[in-house]
């Protein structure tokens, strides 16, 4: 049996091109919050997914230089706050390096003491169960210990082609969201 010669050598994938292609995948927008009273932090993240129903596991990713990373590791818990379409200003306020303070927005505490954004579409309060190296990111996996849907009848905020927008409208502008 003879092997067929490879016609093309695989080329390294350039980060910006990968980001542009992955930007064609519509994602929801979340704000991850964590920290005890007095040291609560939050950041906008679209790298969230459900992992398992039994046990109830979810994950999200943070850049290794994210200011939130150490707070998640210290608290060993976090909340995933799903944002509604009208919450684009909130998503922007928690994006990037200099962000809004959790204390500046309506919030309450989950049963495990983590901050929950009171106006979120829904939330998942989680206990950190594992973290993994993911290149220039850390992957955080948590077990859901509490959940809620305070804004059931609203449309979600989405991220598509580098822009935010409500589901019922075309996302506008090219304002990047940073994942921590």
C-alpha positions as semicolon CSV with decimal commas, in nm:
position;residue;x (nm);y (nm);z (nm)
1;X;0,000;0,000;0,000
2;X;0,145;0,335;-0,101
3;X;0,082;0,655;0,083
4;X;-0,047;0,961;-0,091
5;X;0,188;1,257;-0,060
6;X;0,046;1,552;0,130
7;X;-0,040;1,832;-0,113
8;X;-0,022;2,112;0,141
9;X;0,175;2,152;0,459
10;X;-0,039;2,269;0,751
11;X;0,023;2,637;0,823
12;X;0,017;2,795;1,169
13;X;-0,317;2,960;1,242
14;X;-0,285;3,335;1,301
15;X;-0,467;3,450;1,616
16;X;-0,654;3,741;1,454
17;X;-0,788;3,518;1,176
18;X;-0,900;3,257;1,430
19;X;-1,078;3,531;1,628
20;X;-1,254;3,654;1,312
21;X;-1,370;3,305;1,213
22;X;-1,486;3,221;1,567
23;X;-1,670;3,555;1,566
24;X;-1,911;3,400;1,316
25;X;-2,038;3,173;1,593
26;X;-2,314;3,352;1,785
27;X;-2,266;3,341;2,161
28;X;-2,455;3,472;2,457
29;X;-2,301;3,738;2,677
30;X;-2,237;3,685;3,048
31;X;-2,082;3,872;3,333
32;X;-1,888;3,642;3,564
33;X;-1,897;3,770;3,922
34;X;-1,707;3,640;4,221
35;X;-1,564;3,740;4,554
36;X;-1,666;3,794;4,911
37;X;-1,841;4,106;5,035
38;X;-1,592;4,391;5,005
39;X;-1,384;4,220;4,734
40;X;-1,639;4,143;4,465
41;X;-1,530;4,158;4,102
42;X;-1,689;4,097;3,765
43;X;-1,593;4,075;3,399
44;X;-1,778;4,030;3,070
45;X;-1,727;3,685;2,916
46;X;-1,871;3,512;2,611
47;X;-1,662;3,194;2,649
48;X;-1,925;3,009;2,852
49;X;-2,081;2,668;2,795
50;X;-2,280;2,401;2,972
51;X;-2,078;2,081;3,020
52;X;-2,297;1,825;3,199
53;X;-2,647;1,790;3,343
54;X;-2,554;1,515;3,591
55;X;-2,363;1,646;3,773
56;X;-2,460;2,003;3,672
57;X;-2,133;2,145;3,535
58;X;-2,053;2,459;3,336
59;X;-1,730;2,623;3,225
60;X;-1,590;2,956;3,113
61;X;-1,247;3,083;3,014
62;X;-1,042;3,380;3,137
63;X;-0,721;3,519;2,996
64;X;-0,433;3,426;3,225
65;X;-0,369;3,796;3,292
66;X;-0,732;3,865;3,387
67;X;-0,777;4,056;3,712
68;X;-1,069;3,820;3,792
69;X;-0,860;3,503;3,780
70;X;-0,704;3,539;4,126
71;X;-1,040;3,631;4,282
72;X;-1,207;3,316;4,138
73;X;-0,918;3,104;4,264
74;X;-0,937;3,263;4,610
75;X;-1,317;3,241;4,648
76;X;-1,342;2,895;4,485
77;X;-1,684;3,000;4,351
78;X;-1,839;3,223;4,084
79;X;-2,170;3,330;3,933
80;X;-2,252;3,327;3,563
81;X;-2,496;3,613;3,495
82;X;-2,670;3,584;3,154
83;X;-2,739;3,931;3,014
84;X;-3,059;4,047;2,844
85;X;-3,068;4,249;2,522
86;X;-3,111;4,588;2,694
87;X;-2,803;4,523;2,913
88;X;-2,543;4,611;2,651
89;X;-2,424;4,909;2,864
90;X;-2,374;4,670;3,157
91;X;-2,172;4,431;2,937
92;X;-1,952;4,721;2,826
93;X;-1,914;4,846;3,183
94;X;-1,765;4,510;3,289
95;X;-1,548;4,464;2,975
96;X;-1,180;4,546;2,958
97;X;-0,928;4,633;3,226
98;X;-1,092;4,926;3,410
99;X;-1,442;4,802;3,476
100;X;-1,750;4,879;3,678
101;X;-1,757;4,771;4,040
102;X;-2,011;4,508;4,143
103;X;-2,110;4,744;4,426
104;X;-2,216;5,004;4,164
105;X;-2,491;4,786;4,014
106;X;-2,797;4,624;4,172
107;X;-2,690;4,285;4,307
108;X;-2,754;4,038;4,584
109;X;-2,571;3,735;4,722
110;X;-2,630;3,373;4,624
111;X;-2,664;3,099;4,886
112;X;-2,286;3,038;4,854
113;X;-2,215;3,410;4,905
114;X;-2,128;3,503;4,547
115;X;-2,256;3,828;4,392
116;X;-2,554;3,791;4,155
117;X;-2,649;4,078;3,923
118;X;-3,012;4,138;4,020
119;X;-3,121;4,253;3,672
120;X;-2,962;3,960;3,483
121;X;-3,175;3,750;3,249
122;X;-3,071;3,442;3,451
123;X;-2,787;3,327;3,675
124;X;-2,595;3,015;3,776
125;X;-2,410;3,024;4,109
126;X;-2,128;2,771;4,103
127;X;-1,866;2,608;4,320
128;X;-1,528;2,582;4,144
129;X;-1,446;2,214;4,092
130;X;-1,154;2,225;3,852
131;X;-0,938;2,453;3,643
132;X;-0,730;2,367;3,339
133;X;-0,457;2,526;3,136
134;X;-0,591;2,645;2,802
135;X;-0,298;2,814;2,627
136;X;-0,319;3,185;2,707
137;X;-0,642;3,122;2,902
138;X;-0,747;2,930;3,212
139;X;-1,058;2,714;3,184
140;X;-1,272;2,721;3,499
141;X;-1,526;2,442;3,557
142;X;-1,792;2,481;3,821
143;X;-2,075;2,279;3,967
144;X;-2,404;2,468;3,967
145;X;-2,533;2,497;4,324
146;X;-2,809;2,755;4,267
147;X;-2,986;2,906;3,968
148;X;-3,254;3,158;3,889
149;X;-3,441;3,322;3,603
150;X;-3,552;3,668;3,722
151;X;-3,607;3,814;3,370
152;X;-3,774;3,522;3,195
153;X;-3,953;3,715;2,918
154;X;-3,658;3,911;2,779
155;X;-3,438;3,835;2,480
156;X;-3,069;3,760;2,542
157;X;-2,776;3,986;2,461
158;X;-2,563;3,823;2,190
159;X;-2,211;3,858;2,055
160;X;-2,157;3,816;1,678
161;X;-1,879;3,936;1,445
162;X;-1,715;4,127;1,727
163;X;-2,031;4,321;1,815
164;X;-2,297;4,316;2,083
165;X;-2,670;4,335;2,019
166;X;-3,007;4,210;2,125
167;X;-3,127;3,892;1,957
168;X;-3,408;4,072;1,776
169;X;-3,176;4,331;1,623
170;X;-2,863;4,327;1,411
171;X;-2,556;4,365;1,636
172;X;-2,401;4,701;1,556
173;X;-2,056;4,852;1,563
174;X;-1,728;4,681;1,606
175;X;-1,669;4,712;1,979
176;X;-1,467;4,415;2,103
177;X;-1,555;4,242;2,426
178;X;-1,266;4,112;2,629
179;X;-1,297;3,792;2,825
180;X;-1,124;3,905;3,136
